[in-house]
Amino acid sequence: MKKVLGFIAIVIVISVSYWLYQTRSYGRAVVSVGDVNFDVEVARTLPQQTKGLGGREMLAEGRGMLFVYDEPAVQTFWMRGVQFPIDIIWIRDGVIVGSHAFVPIPELDVPRAELPRYGSGVLVDTVLELNAGSVERYGLYIGSLADIQYK
């Protein structure tokens, strides 16, 4: 019985360690739209994508988070744990296909199941999150080309 419990404990420790590693080891990229460049963290794994910008107090100007998916799909995002308003930019094959500007901070007492959801409405393979106002400030509109250079 002790061996079984020891084995289970080891599996749990390894699983938690792997999940933490997957959450923390973001890649980096530069997303260029016209003459504007954004230095972004790249969220490729499910733990990274689930956490997103949650738990952060701010996002520096010119920074963002890029969510990359293996296959195009309709994506839905929420603002769980995000402490500042953002713009969500939906991208397919390097072209902006939509956005949600000025997505507000969720109220603190809203249960997870009742958090507002923001959907792409169309198939996308990449999603870019930036500070609120970026879509308007930098002219990030439907049809704009988004060149992504991974570091």
C-alpha positions in Angstrom: 0.0 0.0 0.0 2.9 2.4 0.8 4.4 1.7 -2.6 1.1 2.6 -4.3 0.7 5.8 -2.3 4.3 6.7 -3.0 3.8 6.1 -6.8 0.6 8.2 -6.8 2.5 11.1 -5.0 5.3 11.0 -7.5 2.8 11.1 -10.4 1.0 14.1 -8.8 4.3 15.9 -8.3 5.4 15.3 -11.9 2.0 16.3 -13.3 1.9 19.6 -11.3 5.5 20.3 -12.2 4.8 19.7 -15.9 1.7 21.9 -15.7 3.6 24.7 -14.1 6.4 24.4 -16.7 3.9 24.5 -19.5 2.2 27.6 -17.9 5.4 29.6 -17.4 7.6 28.8 -20.5 6.0 31.3 -22.9 7.7 31.7 -26.3 8.2 35.2 -27.8 7.4 36.8 -31.1 7.1 40.2 -32.8 3.8 40.9 -34.5 4.0 43.6 -37.1 0.9 45.4 -38.5 1.9 48.1 -40.9 4.7 50.0 -39.3 3.7 49.0 -35.8 5.5 46.2 -33.9 4.3 44.4 -30.8 6.6 42.4 -28.6 4.4 39.5 -27.5 4.5 36.4 -25.4 3.3 33.3 -27.2 0.7 31.0 -25.5 0.7 27.6 -27.3 -0.2 25.2 -24.6 -3.6 24.7 -23.1 -2.4 25.8 -19.6 -0.8 28.9 -21.0 -3.9 29.7 -23.1 -6.2 29.1 -20.1 -4.2 31.4 -17.9 -3.6 34.0 -20.6 -3.2 37.5 -19.0 -4.9 36.4 -15.8 -3.2 37.5 -12.6 -1.3 40.4 -14.2 -1.8 43.9 -13.1 -0.8 45.6 -16.4 0.6 45.1 -19.8 3.4 47.5 -20.9 2.8 49.6 -24.0 3.8 47.8 -27.2 3.5 44.4 -25.5 0.8 41.7 -25.8 0.0 38.0 -25.8 -0.4 35.9 -28.9 -2.5 32.7 -28.7 -1.5 30.2 -31.4 -3.7 27.3 -32.5 -2.8 24.3 -34.6 -6.1 24.4 -36.6 -8.4 27.2 -37.4 -11.5 27.3 -35.2 -14.0 29.7 -33.7 -12.4 30.8 -30.5 -14.1 32.1 -27.4 -12.2 34.1 -24.7 -13.1 35.3 -21.2 -11.4 37.8 -18.9 -10.9 35.6 -15.8 -8.3 37.1 -13.6 -7.4 39.9 -16.0 -7.1 43.2 -14.1 -7.0 45.7 -17.0 -9.1 46.2 -20.1 -7.8 44.8 -23.4 -8.4 44.6 -27.1 -8.8 41.1 -28.6 -7.7 40.8 -32.3 -8.8 37.8 -34.3 -6.4 36.6 -37.0 -6.5 34.0 -39.7 -3.6 33.2 -42.1 -1.9 36.4 -41.1 -4.9 38.7 -41.8 -7.0 40.5 -39.1 -10.5 39.1 -39.5 -12.1 40.9 -36.5 -11.7 42.4 -33.0 -13.3 43.2 -29.7 -12.1 46.6 -28.6 -12.1 47.8 -25.0 -13.0 44.5 -23.4 -13.7 45.5 -19.8 -12.4 44.1 -16.5 -14.9 41.5 -15.1 -16.6 42.2 -11.8 -14.9 40.4 -9.0 -17.9 38.6 -7.6 -19.1 37.1 -10.9 -18.9 33.2 -10.9 -16.7 31.6 -13.5 -19.7 30.2 -15.3 -21.3 33.6 -15.7 -18.2 35.5 -16.9 -18.9 37.3 -20.3 -17.5 35.4 -23.3 -16.0 37.1 -26.4 -16.0 35.0 -29.5 -14.3 35.3 -32.9 -17.5 34.4 -34.8 -15.2 33.2 -37.6 -12.4 30.6 -37.9 -9.1 32.0 -36.6 -5.7 30.4 -36.0 -4.2 33.2 -34.0 -5.5 35.7 -31.4 -3.7 38.8 -30.2 -4.4 40.5 -26.9 -3.2 44.1 -26.5 -3.9 47.0 -24.2 -7.4 48.5 -24.6 -7.4 51.2 -27.3 -4.7 49.6 -29.4 -7.1 48.7 -32.3 -8.0 52.3 -32.7 -4.7 53.9 -31.8 -2.7 51.8 -34.3 -5.3 51.3 -37.0 -5.7 47.5 -36.6 -8.6 46.8 -38.8 -10.2 43.9 -40.7 -8.0 43.2 -43.7 -4.8 44.5 -42.1 -1.8 42.1 -42.5 -0.3 40.8 -39.3 3.3 39.5 -39.8 4.4 37.2 -37.0 8.1 36.6 -36.5 8.8 34.0 -33.8 11.9 34.4 -31.7 
